[in-house]
Amino acid sequence: MLIAAICMAIVSVNELFTFNASTISMEVHTYGAYLVENDTATWLGFTVKALCFAAICAISTVLMLVNIFLYKRRETQLSILYAQYPLILGGAGYGVYYVWSMSNIFDEVIAESNLAVLTAVPSWSLALPVVALVMNFLATRGVAADIALLRSVDRIR
């Protein structure tokens, strides 16, 4: 659970994507985007999409961290782990939508500047929600195994 929380925390602060044209580039972060033109960075400001994506990442991270300390209430821990699946998958899907919408904005900027060369470079942090999903699955299996073990011990008594 700790590794999954760290992965989601890194996603919420790291760069997600970089779009490049010949003289203009755009860096997409969870908290907004920067338009870099001739070594001058212009912050495009907070957008609702960026804030929603940051909120999803933050909620997921906080839930995972809180869930670590619920080790005495395993059923509650398991239900929170099950609730994490749609949250992580929804966050990853919303992140893809957010990057796609920022690429459309960058396409408009390129069209205004009459530039045609475009490269899109994803960041390694885009793979971290998948790692968090796998770690969440492993934590779910571990907690379910603990519950089964405790039930079998109670039957023996």
C-alpha positions in Angstrom: 0.0 0.0 0.0 2.9 2.3 0.7 4.4 1.8 -2.7 1.0 2.5 -4.3 0.7 5.7 -2.3 4.2 6.8 -3.3 3.4 6.1 -7.0 0.2 8.2 -6.9 2.0 11.0 -5.0 4.8 11.1 -7.6 2.1 11.3 -10.4 0.6 14.3 -8.7 3.8 16.3 -8.7 5.7 15.1 -11.7 5.6 16.2 -15.4 3.2 14.0 -17.4 3.9 14.9 -21.1 6.0 17.3 -23.3 4.8 18.4 -26.7 7.5 19.9 -28.9 7.4 21.9 -32.1 10.4 23.6 -33.7 10.4 26.7 -31.4 7.5 26.1 -29.1 7.0 23.4 -26.5 4.4 22.6 -23.8 5.1 20.8 -20.6 2.0 19.3 -19.1 2.0 18.8 -15.3 -0.7 17.6 -12.9 -1.2 21.2 -11.6 -1.2 22.9 -15.0 0.9 23.4 -18.1 3.8 25.6 -19.2 4.2 27.0 -22.7 7.9 27.4 -23.5 8.7 29.7 -26.4 12.3 30.9 -27.1 13.4 29.9 -23.6 10.6 31.8 -22.0 8.1 29.8 -20.0 4.6 31.0 -19.7 2.3 29.3 -17.2 -1.1 28.7 -18.7 -2.7 28.6 -15.2 -4.9 26.2 -13.4 -7.6 24.5 -15.4 -10.5 22.6 -14.1 -9.2 19.4 -15.7 -5.8 19.8 -14.1 -7.4 20.4 -10.6 -9.7 17.4 -11.0 -6.8 15.2 -11.9 -4.7 16.5 -9.0 -7.7 16.0 -6.7 -8.1 12.4 -7.8 -4.4 11.7 -7.3 -4.4 13.3 -3.9 -7.5 11.5 -2.7 -6.1 8.2 -3.8 -2.8 8.9 -2.1 -4.5 9.9 1.2 -6.8 6.9 1.2 -3.8 4.6 0.7 -1.9 6.2 3.5 -4.8 6.1 5.9 -5.5 2.5 4.9 -2.1 1.4 6.1 -3.0 2.3 9.7 -6.2 0.3 9.6 -4.4 -3.0 10.1 -6.6 -4.0 13.1 -9.8 -3.6 11.0 -9.1 -5.8 8.1 -12.6 -5.8 6.6 -12.6 -2.0 6.5 -9.1 -2.2 5.0 -10.3 -4.6 2.3 -13.3 -2.5 1.4 -11.1 0.6 1.0 -8.7 -1.4 -1.2 -11.7 -2.4 -3.4 -12.7 1.2 -3.6 -9.2 2.2 -4.7 -9.6 0.2 -8.0 -12.1 2.5 -9.7 -10.3 5.5 -8.2 -7.0 4.6 -9.7 -8.5 3.5 -13.0 -10.6 6.6 -13.2 -7.6 8.7 -12.4 -5.5 7.1 -15.1 -8.3 7.5 -17.6 -8.9 11.1 -16.6 -5.1 11.7 -16.9 -5.2 10.4 -20.5 -8.1 12.7 -21.2 -6.3 15.7 -19.6 -3.2 15.1 -21.7 -5.3 14.7 -24.8 -7.1 18.0 -24.2 -3.8 19.8 -23.6 -2.5 18.4 -26.9 -5.5 20.0 -28.6 -4.6 23.3 -27.0 -1.0 22.9 -28.2 -2.3 22.0 -31.7 -4.1 25.4 -31.7 -1.0 27.2 -30.7 1.0 25.5 -33.5 -1.7 26.3 -36.0 -1.5 30.0 -35.0 2.3 30.0 -35.4 2.3 28.1 -38.7 4.6 25.3 -37.3 4.1 21.8 -38.4 6.7 19.7 -36.6 5.3 18.0 -33.5 6.8 15.4 -31.2 5.1 14.2 -28.1 7.3 12.8 -25.4 5.5 11.0 -22.5 7.0 11.0 -19.0 7.8 7.9 -17.1 5.3 9.0 -14.5 2.4 8.0 -16.7 3.2 4.4 -16.0 2.9 4.9 -12.2 -0.9 4.5 -12.0 -0.4 1.0 -13.5 2.2 0.2 -10.9 -0.1 1.5 -8.2 -2.9 -0.7 -9.5 -0.7 -3.8 -9.4 0.4 -2.9 -5.8 -3.2 -2.3 -4.8 -4.0 -5.8 -6.2 -1.2 -7.4 -4.2 -2.3 -5.6 -1.1 -5.9 -6.8 -1.6 -4.6 -10.4 -1.9 -2.5 -10.0 1.2 -5.3 -8.6 3.3 -7.8 -11.2 2.0 -5.3 -13.9 2.9 -4.9 -12.5 6.4 -8.7 -12.5 6.9 -8.9 -16.1 5.7 -6.1 -17.1 8.1 -7.8 -15.5 11.1 -11.1 -17.1 10.3 -9.4 -20.5 10.1 -7.7 -20.0 13.4 -11.1 -19.0 15.0 -12.6 -22.3 13.7 -9.9 -24.3 15.4 -10.6 -22.7 18.8 
